[in-house]
């Protein structure tokens, strides 16, 4: 799993640095999501330290990627699905209802503007 996660980390970082700058979307701060500090705990043995380090990196990259994808979805398609979706990101609750053609075009610009100052 190290190689796929590292590859994902690299590709989403490149993606956001190109596309987010192009469209004026605030960059996601990787350091807020990828936190690796539990391996410094003195009471853990070597295997536990390795596992904490690896899981911190893996989960951090997943959370970082999810935020990049969520901002991309908010910019391009801030519309809820017709069916209930399990495990949506925090931005999803504010998306337009499925089939709300009138609200979509108006709110889409608001959604895009709000991404310029996102932290």
N, C-alpha and C positions, 0 to 999 in steps of 0.2 A: 504493500500500500504506500510505501514511501515515495516511489517514483510517480504514481498517478497523482498523489496529493501535491507533490512538488511541481509537477507539470501544470496542474490546475492553478496553483499559486502563481506561477510564472505567467501563464496565459491570461488569467483574469486581470493581473496587474498591468500587463501590456495593453489589454483591451481597454481598461478604464483610462489609462494614461493617454491613449489616442482618442477614443470616442467621447469620453466625458469632457475632455478639453475642447473638442470640436463642437459639442452641443451645449457647452456652458453648464454642465452638471458638476456640482462639487465632488471632489475626489473623496473616496472612502479612505479613512486613515487605517491602514493595515495594523498599526501598533495597538489600536483600540480593540482589535478582534483576536490577533495572534499574540497570546500571552504565554510565555514559557518561564515559569518561576518555581513551580512546585518541586522540581528536581533539586533545588537548593536546600530542601529540608533535611537536616542532619539525621533525623530518625529513620529515613528511608534507606533501604539497602540498594545496591546497584541496579538490580532488575526493576525494582519499584521506581527508582529515579528515571531510568530509561523509559519505562512505560508512561510515567507522568509527563516527561518531556515530549514524547511522541504523540500522546493523546492531546496535550495542550496545543501542539502544532497542528495536528490533523483537524481537531474541532475548530480551532481558530481560523484555519483556512476555509473550512466549510461555512462558518458564520460570516467571514469576510466576503466570500463569494456570494452568499445569499443576499447580503446588503447591496452588492454591486448589481446583481440580477434584479433585485427589488427596485432599485433606482432606475434601471433600464426599463423595467415594466411600467413604472410610474410615468416615465417620459413618453413611451411609445404606445402603451395600451392600458391605461388606468381604468379598466372595465372589469367588474366582477364576472365570474363564470356563471352560467345558468344553474349549474348544480353546486351543491355545497362542497367545498374543498377543505380537506383536513391539513392542518399545519401551515396555514398561510403566514406570510410575513407581516410585520406591524403596519406597513403602509396599506395593505390590502383593504382593511376595514373602511378606509376613506374613498376607495375607488367608486366610480359610477356604477349604478345598477345595470345589470344585463338588459339591453334593449332600450335604454334611456337615450334616444338619439338627440333629443333637445339639449339635455344637460351635458352630453359628451363634449361637444365642440367648445362650449363655454368653459367648462371645468378643466378641459385638457390644457389650456393655456395657463390656468392657475396652477395646476399640478406641475407643469414645466417650470414656471417661475419659482415655485417653492423649492425646487431642486438646486437652485443657484446658491442658496444660503444654508444648505443642509450640513449638519456636522456629524 
